[in-house]
Structure formats: structure tokens, C-alpha cells
Amino acid sequence: MLIIPAIDLKGGQVVRLSQGDPLRQTAYSTDPIAMARRWEEEGASILHMVDLDGAFSGTPQQLSVVAKVAQSIKIPVQLGGGLRSLAALEQAFASGIERAIIGTAAIEDEGFLIEAASRYPGRIILGIDAKNGKVAVRGWAANTDLLASDLAIRSADLPLAAIIYTDIERDGMLTGPNVDALRRMAQAARHPIIASGGVATLDDLTRLAKLEPTYIIGALVGKALYEGRFSLKEAIAAAR
């Protein structure tokens, strides 16, 4: 299982939010390039970035920063946040990212997800962010009645790279991942699943790596790394 360190950008800084709430923000660095290089040096094989300003505004806001990060490291970068049009996707890929994450637009415009996946096969990740099993959109500020598992099923035939499943109530809370919800998602989906939200200990990562009767290909790790709960090298070892 891949351990994927996360860099969330807000105002050019590396931050983490608790349950996606912009009023509950902790800043960890003013230098995202240095942070990206640190994770690469410690063994990351891919970097996850989120443009939080873009997620809340609806259009990318941090692409210049993302481009500098992508140019400064050799490992691929995946990006989410405000990618809700083909023009935004084109700009994001031009910035040097390898994969783009679509969340809100996938729910509000199914045709857009279909067209994006067709235009960029194997480079689009479906971001499913859920609260109590139901999808949330627009930077998690709005809830829907759509079940997360139904969205995965609806997207089964698209040429997606993966699905990132985030449990909003666990995100940034260091309370452990929602293993039951991840198991249900992995059973419903035909695409590889990347777990997101709640990882706090090395045991959490080991549990995800051994999840039966399915398999999680990766886990996003943010706050636990930034607060020194464990090192990236320890996380990678635990997930093997």
C-alpha cells in the first residue's frame, strides 16, 4: 500500500483543516516547495496536493505554487481543489501534475466527469468525500443525498486512475480511519481505492494494508506526519 503525504495549500501556506472547516486551520509551513522536497527525500513515491482556496471558490487559485512544487521534485503530483471545468483541468495538467482529482463537479455534472475521463484516461481520480455515508460537495460545505457507494458504482465503467474516499468526520481529527466505510466502498467500486481521513498511528496503516476481503492501494497521510506521530519512513514500512 502506498503512503501518500498530503500538502494542503491555503494562501500559499501548507495547512491542515479539521473536518474541512476553514475556521479550524493549523499552519505548518510557509514553504510548500521545501515540504515537498522533504517528503520526496524521505521516500514518498507520489505527492497529494489540495488547493483549498480553489475548493472553496470553485476555480483553481494555487496553480502557480503547484507548478513550482511539481518542477522542484521528481515524483508525480496529484492535485484536487476547484477543478470543475475542462479548462481548469487543462491548466492543472499544464502546471505539471500527473493526475487530477474531481469531486464536486463529478456529482453536479456527471457528463463532465465522463468527458474528463475520456479526454484524460488513467489521469483522473474521482474524489468521494462523505459524511455519514453521503457525499458532500463544494469544499465539504454542502451535503447531498447521494450515497458514496452509489457514486462509485455509477462511475464503474469510466477509465479512472482511482477513487479517493475521504471520511469527512475523521479528516484531520487523528481518530483513526473509518475501516467499515472503506471496506464497503472498496467492495462497491471497480477502481482502486485510496483511503483518506483519520490516520493517526502506524497500526492504522497496517490495518488498512491488510483490509479484508478487499485491498486499499494507498493512504493519504497529513496531520499525523506534520505533528510527528510517526515518520514517513516508518509509515512506509508499516504499510508494506
SEMARDO-200829 format. One record per residue: x, y, z of N, C-alpha, C in turn. Coordinates in steps of 0.001 Angstrom, whole numbers, plus 524288, in hexadecimal, padded with zeros to 5 digits. Layout:
BEGIN
XYZXYZXYZ;...
//
This chain:
BEGIN
803497FB53800008000080000800008036B804DD80000;80232808817FC9B8052B80D607FC49803C481108800C7;807AA81383802F6806C5817BE806AB8079681CD3803B1;8038A82009803868039E824C480053803368298B803DE;8078682C4B804B88074383100807F680414835478054E;80123838298087C7FD9F83C218066C7FFA08419E807B9;7FF5484504803D48007B84A8A8048F7FB9584D9680312;7F8FB84FC8806EC7F46685303806057F616858B7805FB;7F4B085B74801D67F656860E0801207F1E9864AD80238;7F30F86899805467EF5B86CDE806217F289871E0806C6;7F1A087582803397F4AD87A45803567FA798795F8029E;7FBD98753A7FFCC80153874077FED3804058712580337;8014A87037807868038A86D7480BFC801C5867C180C16;804E58648780EB38036E85F1A80FA08004285EF0814A8;7FB5385D52814387F7D785D52818BC7F4F98581C8191B;7F2688574681D7C7EEBC852F381E197E9D485524820A4;7E5578535E81EB77E05B854DD820F87DE2E8504582415;7DB178516A827F77D85784D5682AE07D2E284CCB8289A;7D1B58481B826927CCB0846F08241F7CB5784ACA81FC4;7CF5D84CD281D237CE8E8505C818C07CCBB855C781A2C;7CCEF8572881F237CAFE85C2F820F47CF488604F82085;7CE988645C81D277D2B08685181C837D3A686B8A82169;7D01086B668251B7D0D286E3F829FF7D40186B1182DED;7D5028662182CA77D81D862C0830147DCF88611082D0D;7E051864C782C4B7E4EC8641C828F97E9E58645582C30;7ED91860D482AE07F2C7860F982D297F6B686186828C7;7FA0B8657C8290E7FE1D866518251D803158638E826CA;80596860C28232280A4C85DCA8245B80F2B85FC482195;80E6D8628681D4C813048646B81A778116B868C6816B6;8150186C6C815E88143887074811F58172C86F2A80CF4;8197C86A7E80CC181CB6868FC8084681B12863A28063D;8170F8635F802DF8154385E56800D08195B85B7C7FD90;81CDA85E5A7FB13820F885BD37F7FC82499858C67FB94;8263E85B237FFD08299F8586A80388826DB853B7805DA;821D385435806DF81EE684FD68090C81E9384B5A80520;81D9B84CAF8003381D54848A47FC2782291845D57FB9D;826C8848C97FBB582BFA846667FB4C82D16842E47FFFD;82B3D8447C8048A82BF3841468093A8294683BFE80890;8246883C0B806C48219B8370E806338241E833A2801FF;826088361A7FDD3828B9833167F9CA82DAD8309A7FBFE;830B3833987FEE7835968319E801268349B82D4080510;8302482D62807AD82EF08296480B9882C5C8248B80948;82BA58248880415829F381FB680196824AD81FB97FEF3;82204824227FEC281CEE8244D7FC2A81D8A823177F660;819D9820217F43F819F581EE97EEAB815F2822167EBA6;81292824DC7EE7B80EBF828537EC1480D1F82C577F032;80BA4830FD7EE6D80A1F8352E7F1FC80483836D17F0D5;801888377E7F4FE7FC12839347F48E7FBBB83EEA7F615;7F9658421F7F2A57F8C4847AA7F3D67F30B8493C7F33F;7F15B84CC27F69F7EC0D84ED17F65A7EC4A854C67F66E;7E9C38571D7F2A67E93185CC97F26D7E43385E1B7F577;7E4BF85F2E7FA7E7E029860417FDBA7DD6A8653E7FC08;7E05E869277FA697DDF986DF27F8767DAA986CC17F3A5;7DC968694E7F0587D99F867C47EBBE7D4C7864A67ED1F;7D546861417F10C7D0CF85E1C7F2AA7CC508617D7F493;7CD9A865B47F7607C97E869127F9827C77986CFE7F580;7CADA86E9C7F1DA7C937872957EE0D7C6D7870347E924;7C85D86B4D7E7ED7C645868B87E34D7C9D1868D07DE96;7CE2686BBA7DEE47D20386BD27DAAE7D77886BA57DD0F;7DB3E869497DA5A7E085868D67DC8E7E2DA86E247DDEF;7E56F86E6E7E2757E7C1873467E44F7ED9F872D07E54F;7EF9B86E087E58F7F50786D367E7347F85D86A837E30B;7F6DB86AED7DE187F9AB868077DA0A7FF46869DE7D965;8005286ECA7DA5F805BF8709D7D9E98092886E087DE0F;8071786D5D7E2BA809F386AAA7E6E480A8F864EB7E591;80651862927E3B58067885D0C7E24280A8385C127DE00;80AC685F937DA3080E9485F057D5F08142785F237D807;8153A862AA7DBA681A78862FB7DDEB81BCD85E067E0F3;817F485BF07E3B9818CF8570A7E69C819F18529D7E2D2;816B2852197DEC78175F84DDF7DAFE81CA784E217D84B;81E8A852DE7D75A823968538C7D4BF82829852657D860;82736852A77DD7382B858522D7E13682C7484C977E30A;828EC849067E1B08297B8438D7E357828FE83FF47DEA3;82AB183B1F7DF5282A8E837597DB0A825D4833B67DB5D;823788333B7DFF581EFD82FBA7E08881A18832657DE68;8164682F5A7DCA08117B831A47DA8280E2A834467DEB2;80B03837FD7DCEF8078D83AF37E059801E983A217DE8F;7FE76839267E2417F8E5839217E1167F66583DBB7E3E0;7F2948403E7E1427F06C845287E3397EA80845207E328;7E82F847267E7577E29B8480D7E7907E17C84D7D7E997;7DC8E84F3A7E8D57DAF58544D7EAD27D979858167E686;7D46E858A27E5857D29685C6C7E1B87D2FA85AC97DC0C;7D403855D87DB027D487853FE7D59B7CF1E852627D3A9;7CC398563A7D1B57C6B7855677D0657C568856AF7CAC4;7C96B857117C7797C894857F77C1E27CD1D855A67BEE2;7CC45854C37B9D07D07F852B37B6977D4F4856A07B630;7D39F85BA57B6367D7B385FA97B6077DB1585F767BAEC;7D89685EA57BF727DB8B85E3F7C4577DF0A859717C44F;7DD088552B7C2337E032850677C1D57E4E4851487BE46;7E3FC853D67B9D97E845854E27B6347EC7D8582F7B8CD;7EADB85C247BBC07EE9385F717BE8D7F19285C4C7C2A2;7EECD858DC7C5557F14C855B97C96B7F568852177C71C;7F40D84F787C2E27F7DD84BF37C0767FC7584F087BE31;7FB6C853B57BC407FFA3856FC7BA388035F858AD7BE87;80171858B67C366804C785A3D7C7CD808A9855F57C942;807DF851487C71B80BA284D1B7C7FC809B7848A27CB50;804B6848AC7CCC8802C1844527CFED801F483F7E7CC8A;801D983AFB7CF118011B8360F7CC517FB5C8346F7CC49;7F8AE835477D0B37F337833A27D1167EFF9837F27D3A1;7EB17838597D1E27E78583C5A7D3DE7E306839C47D6B3;7E17183C297DB067DD3F83A0C7DE3C7D85483D4C7DD65;7D42583AB57DBE87CF2083D497DB0E7CB5983B7F7DF41;7C90B83F357E1F87C55483DF37E61A7C00A840527E50C;7BF6A845517E6647BA63848047E5D67B824847867E05A;7BB468488C7DC667B9528488C7D7067B77B843297D553;7B9A583F0C7D7A97B7FE839C07D64B7B268838B37D803;7B0CB83B497DC327AB8383A8D7DE307A7BA83E487DB8A;7A952843227DAD67A5D38470F7D8C27A54D846CD7D2D4;7A9108444E7D0377A8E5843DA7CA857AB7083EB27C8F3;7A84183A8F7C8C37AA608355B7C7817ACD98354F7C218;7AABB838707BE847ACE3838A27B93F7B26D83AB37B92F;7B39383E4B7BCBF7B8E1840657BD147BCBB83C2A7BEAC;7BB58839037C2887BECF834C67C4367BFBE830FB7BFBF;7BBA382FB17BCDE7BC2482C107B8757BFCB82E4F7B457;7BF148334F7B3147C25D835C77AF167C7FA8364A7B0E5;7C8B7837A67B5DF7CE05838407B7F47D0EB8330E7B7E9;7CE4482EE67B9957D0B9829BD7B9AF7D202827DF7B434;7CEA9829317B07B7CF97827B17AB057D43082AB07A8B2;7D48782FAB7A9F77D8C2832EB7A7DB7DDFF831A97AA6B;7DDDA830527AF727E2AB82F357B25C7E24C829D07B4EC;7E218825A87B1CB7E178820697B4167E60C81EF87B7A3;7E4BA81CE67BC307E8B881B4C7BFE97EB3981FC17C2DE;7E952824937C2197EBA7829127C4BE7E7C182C047C832;7E2F382A177C8587DEED82C8E7CB8C7DDC0829157D043;7DDCC82B797D4D77DC4C828D57D9AB7D70882B047DB62;7D37C827947DCB47CE70829437DECB7CEF9829F77E4B1;7CDFE82EB27E6827CE3382FBC7EC137C8C582F487EE6C;7C7F782B5D7F1BE7C2F482AA47F45A7C3A682C107FA14;7C1588306A7FB8D7C1B283263800E67BC658319980374;7BC4982EC0807C27B74382D27809F07B6CA82E4F80FBD;7B1FF82F6A8113E7B09C8301A816BC7ABDB82CB9817CE;7AC718292381B827A8448255981C9C7A6AB8225A817B7;7AA888213A814697A99981E1080FC57A78F8210080B14;7A6778261E80BAA7A4588292F807627A84F82D448059B;7A84982E56800857AC30831A87FE127AB66837637FF8D;7AFB183A0C800927AFB483FB4801777B2C8842537FD18;7B1658472D7FBDE7B3CE849EB7F7727B53B84F807F909;7B7B9852417F5527B92B857C77F5EB7BC67858B97FAD8;7C0E88560F7FAF07C455856957FF6C7C1D68546D8045B;7BE6585092803A67BBA584DF4807F27B7B78518280AA4;7B688855F88083D7B2EC859AD80AA57AD378585580998;7AC34854E7805C77A6DB8537B804677A64984D8C8044C;7A20E84BA38068A7A0FE8460E806A679D2F8448980251;79D5D83F95800BE799A983D887FCEB7971E838AA7FF2D;79354836997FC4C790CD831B47FDDD7931282D077FAF7;7973C82DFB7F7F87999A829CA7F4DE79D248266D7F846;79C35821577F83F79F8181DC87FB2D7A4DB81D5B7F893;7A8F781D547FBAD7AE4681CEA7F9987AEEE817F57F65B;7ACB9813AF7F8357AD3B80EBF7F55A7AA6980EF27F01D;7A60D811BE7EFD67A334812387EADC7A65F815527E6E7;7A9328194E7E8B97AC7D81C587E5297B0D3818F17E2F6;7B3168159B7E63A7B7308120E7E4667B51080E467E04E;7B07480C397E1467AE09808947DD9F7ACC780B4F7D87C;7AAC68101D7D8E07A94F813207D43A7AE02814367D0BE;7B29F8145A7D3097B75E815B37D0207BA95810E97CE94;7B86180C4F7CF517BB66807727CED57BDE7806B37C97C;7BB648087D7C5547BD60807697C0137C0EC80BB37BDEB;7C1EC80FB17C0FF7C540813F37BF207CB07812987BFCE;7CE70814877BC487D40C813557BC967D6D9816C97C09B;7D5418163C7C58A7D788819537C9BE7DC90816D57CBB9;7DFF181A127CE027E4B8818047D0607E393815737D59B;7DFF7817BD7D89A7DEC9815CF7DDDB7DA3B818E57E009;7D890817557E4B17D4CE81A4E7E7CA7D75A81B8A7ED02;7D7368207E7EE867D8D3821F77F3CC7D3E2822717F716;7D38E81F4E7FB2A7CF0181F8E7FE9F7D0978222D803B6;7CE0A82693804D87CF2E82992809967CA828297F80D3B;7CB73827DA812027C77882840816147C81F82D91818AE;7C4848311E817A97C51183687819597C577836F781F45;7C266833E1822097C26383456827BB7C78A8329982A27;7CA8582F6A8274B7CF9982DA4829487D4138312482789;7D33E83423823547D78E836F6820EC7D9D983B128249A;7DEF283ABB825697E1AD83E71828B97E0A683DD582E82;7DE2E83982830037DCA4838D18357C7E008834E08386C;7E346831E8835817E6C182E0C837F27E3BA82A1F83B4D;7DF3982877839417DBED824C183C247DBD981F59839B0;7DF2981E79835B97DF4081974833117DBA98197982E59;7DCF78168B82A4B7D9BE81661825917D4AB8136B82681;7D0C581486823557CBCA811C38238A7CC5280CC98204F;7CE25808BC822C57CF60803DC820007CA7F8016881DAC;7C62F8017A8207C7C1647FF1E81E747BF8E801DA81982;7BFB780711819837BE14809FF814E47C1C78090881054;7C6CB808A8811647CA958078A80D407C9B38021D80AF6;7C8797FE6580E487C76A7F91E80C677C2A17F918808CC;7BE897FBD880A637B9D37FC16807247BAF87FEBF801F2;7BE0D802EC8021E7BF5D805AA7FD5A7C28B802387F9AC;7C66D7FF9D7FBBB7C9BF7FC447F87F7C6AC7F7BE7F627;7C2D27F5CB7F8F77BF987F18C7F6F77BBEE7F3757F2AB;7BA3D7F85F7F3097B6997FA7D7EF307B9547FC3D7EA31;7BE357FDFF7EAB77C0F58006D7E6557C3DF7FC707E30D;7C4A87FDE27DE1E7C7F97FAC17DAA67CD687FD137DA22;7CE18801D27DC157D322804787DBB77D640803CD7E0C3;7DB5F804707E07A7DE948044C7E5387DCE7808977E900;7DD4F807827EE0E7DBAD80B2A7F20F7E06680D437F506;7E074812667F5BC7E448815037F9197E154817177FDD4;7E31E815958026F7E07F8171E807477E24A81C7D808FF;7DE9B81F8080B247DFDA824BF80CFB7DC92825FE811C4;7DF2C8282E815C17DC54829FC81A527DD2B826C181F2F;7DFAB82922823207DFD0826D0828487E4AA823DA829D1;7E838822D38261F7ECD981FB58277D7EFE18226982BDA;7F0CE81F7C8301B7F366821BC834AC7F80B81E9483690;7F81E81978835607FC3581608837657FE2C8127083311;8029E8100083421804A180C1F8307180104807688302B;7FE788061D8347A7FABB801CB834707F630802E7830B9;7F490807D3830567F0758093682C9A7F210807BE82714;7F6EF808DB825C77F8D6807B4820867F942801DA81F99;7FB057FF04823817FB637F960822FC7F6037F6F48222E;7F21D7F8EB825117ECC47F6F1824747EAB77F7EB81EF8;7EBBB7FC9081CE37E9F77FDC1817A07ECA47FA4481394;7F1AD7F9698144E7F49C7F633810977F2BA7F08C8108A;7F09E7EED1814E67EEE37E95D8155D7E8FA7E8C3814F9;7E64E7ECED8137E7E09C7ECDC813807DE7B7E87B81014;7DB567E544812687D8E07E0DE80FAC7D2F97E1B780F9D;7D0437DFC680B997D2267DC77807517D3E07DF978028D;7D57D7E4688034D7D6F27E7AF7FEEB7DC5A7E9FC7FFE1;7DDD27EDB27FCA07E3147EFD57FD047E2F97F5A87FBD5;7E5597F8A87FF427E5EB7FE467FE877EB617FF427FC48;7EBB6801EB7F7CE7F0D98027A7F53F7F424806D47F797;7F19D80A7C7FA5B7F49680ED27FC7D7F1B68117B800EB;7F49D8147C803F87F2558177F8083A7F4C181CE780848;7F16E820DB8087D7F34D826328091E7F47A8272680ED9;7F8E68298980FE37FA6582AB6815437FC078306D8158C;7F9AD833408192F7FADC838CA819B57FC4383A4A81F3C;7F85183B338226F7F92983D648279C7FCBF83A0E82AFD;7FC3D834E382AAA7FF838317182DDC805478323882C96;8068D8332E827A280BF6834378262880DBB8398F8281B;80A7383D6B8275A80BF3842C0828C580C888436882EA8;809B984047831A280A0F840B78375180DB983CA7839B9;81095839D58365C814A98365F83842812C38316B83AE1;80E0E82FAD8399180C2982AC583BD580F8E8262B83A13;8118D8269E8355981539822D283335817DF8256082E8B;81C238230582CBD81EDD825198282B81CAD822A482336;81DC98250681ECD81C0A822D2819DD81E9281D7F818EF;8238781D0181A528262D817FC819A982391813B981CF0;8220D81504821BA81F578113E8250181A0E80FD4822A5;81762813A68207C8124B812A481E19812C480F0C8196A;816AC80FFB8162F8177480CB2811978189A8071481337;81BC5806758173081D078013081924818347FE7A81B4C;814EC8015D81E328103D7FF1E8208D80C547FD5681C6F;80C5B7FFE4817FC8087D7FEC1813E580A317FA628103F;80EE27F896810C3810C07F47580D4380E2A7EF4580E94;
//
